[in-house]
Amino acid sequence: MDITKVPDDEKLRLCKWYFKVGFLALPFVWAVNFCWFFPIAFKRGTEMNDQQKSIRKYTIMSGIGAFLWLGAAIVWIAIFQRYRSEWGEFADNISFIIPLGKV
């Protein structure tokens, strides 16, 4: 789908929808929303109308949300990798794949 051929009101509707879907624990949707609407939200040389300002707002919030989710995931992975063996059975219970070897 070529987003440049879509009317501004439809772009705003899509951007809002992707932003709201990201709250369903789908930060990848926020990342896609940010990448897809970034050129539209920050294009230069054109006058900003109300719809473009709203698209910019949702694009920025999507980027921030995706960045925060990425940071939280990295912190959780680091903590889990560091303390997995110390947590014993609890860590095994929350693991998707139980690594082989000594604990």
C-alpha positions as CSV (number, residue, x, y, z in Angstrom):
1,M,0.0,0.0,0.0
2,D,1.4,3.4,-1.0
3,I,0.6,5.7,1.9
4,T,1.4,8.8,-0.1
5,K,-1.7,8.2,-2.2
6,V,-4.1,7.9,0.8
7,P,-6.0,11.0,1.8
8,D,-4.9,12.8,5.0
9,D,-8.0,11.8,7.1
10,E,-7.4,8.1,6.2
11,K,-3.7,8.5,7.2
12,L,-4.7,9.9,10.5
13,R,-7.2,7.1,11.1
14,L,-4.6,4.4,10.3
15,C,-1.9,6.1,12.5
16,K,-4.4,6.3,15.4
17,W,-5.5,2.7,14.9
18,Y,-1.9,1.4,14.9
19,F,-1.1,3.4,18.0
20,K,-4.0,2.0,19.9
21,V,-3.2,-1.6,18.7
22,G,0.3,-1.2,20.1
23,F,-1.3,-1.0,23.6
24,L,-2.3,-4.6,23.3
25,A,1.3,-5.6,24.1
26,L,2.3,-5.4,20.4
27,P,5.3,-3.0,20.4
28,F,6.2,-4.1,17.0
29,V,3.1,-2.3,15.7
30,W,4.4,0.9,17.3
31,A,7.7,0.4,15.5
32,V,6.0,-0.2,12.2
33,N,3.7,2.9,12.8
34,F,6.8,5.0,13.6
35,C,8.7,3.9,10.5
36,W,5.7,4.1,8.1
37,F,4.4,7.5,9.1
38,F,7.8,9.2,9.9
39,P,8.3,10.6,6.4
40,I,4.7,12.0,6.4
41,A,4.9,13.4,9.9
42,F,8.3,15.1,9.4
43,K,8.3,16.1,5.7
44,R,9.7,19.5,5.1
45,G,8.6,22.3,2.8
46,T,4.9,21.9,3.4
47,E,2.5,23.7,5.7
48,M,1.4,21.6,8.6
49,N,-2.4,21.1,8.8
50,D,-4.2,19.8,11.9
51,Q,-4.2,16.2,10.6
52,Q,-0.5,16.2,10.0
53,K,0.1,17.6,13.5
54,S,-2.0,14.7,14.9
55,I,-0.1,12.2,12.7
56,R,3.2,13.7,14.1
57,K,2.0,13.3,17.7
58,Y,0.9,9.7,17.2
59,T,4.2,8.9,15.3
60,I,6.3,10.4,18.1
61,M,4.3,8.5,20.8
62,S,4.6,5.3,18.8
63,G,8.4,5.7,18.6
64,I,8.7,6.4,22.3
65,G,6.5,3.4,23.1
66,A,8.5,1.1,20.9
67,F,11.7,2.3,22.4
68,L,10.5,1.9,26.0
69,W,9.3,-1.7,25.2
70,L,12.7,-2.5,23.6
71,G,14.5,-1.1,26.7
72,A,12.3,-3.1,29.1
73,A,12.9,-6.3,27.0
74,I,16.6,-5.8,27.1
75,V,16.6,-5.2,30.8
76,W,14.4,-8.3,31.4
77,I,16.6,-10.5,29.2
78,A,19.8,-9.3,31.0
79,I,18.3,-9.9,34.5
80,F,16.9,-13.3,33.5
81,Q,20.1,-14.5,32.0
82,R,22.1,-13.3,35.0
83,Y,19.9,-14.8,37.7
84,R,18.3,-17.8,36.0
85,S,20.4,-20.4,37.8
86,E,19.9,-18.7,41.2
87,W,16.1,-18.6,40.8
88,G,16.0,-22.4,40.5
89,E,12.6,-24.0,39.9
90,F,10.8,-20.6,39.4
91,A,13.1,-19.8,36.5
92,D,12.5,-23.2,35.0
93,N,8.8,-22.7,35.3
94,I,8.8,-19.4,33.5
95,S,11.2,-20.6,30.8
96,F,10.0,-21.5,27.4
97,I,13.0,-23.7,26.7
98,I,14.8,-25.2,29.6
99,P,18.6,-25.1,28.9
100,L,20.5,-28.3,29.4
101,G,23.3,-28.5,32.0
102,K,24.0,-28.0,35.6
103,V,22.3,-25.4,37.7
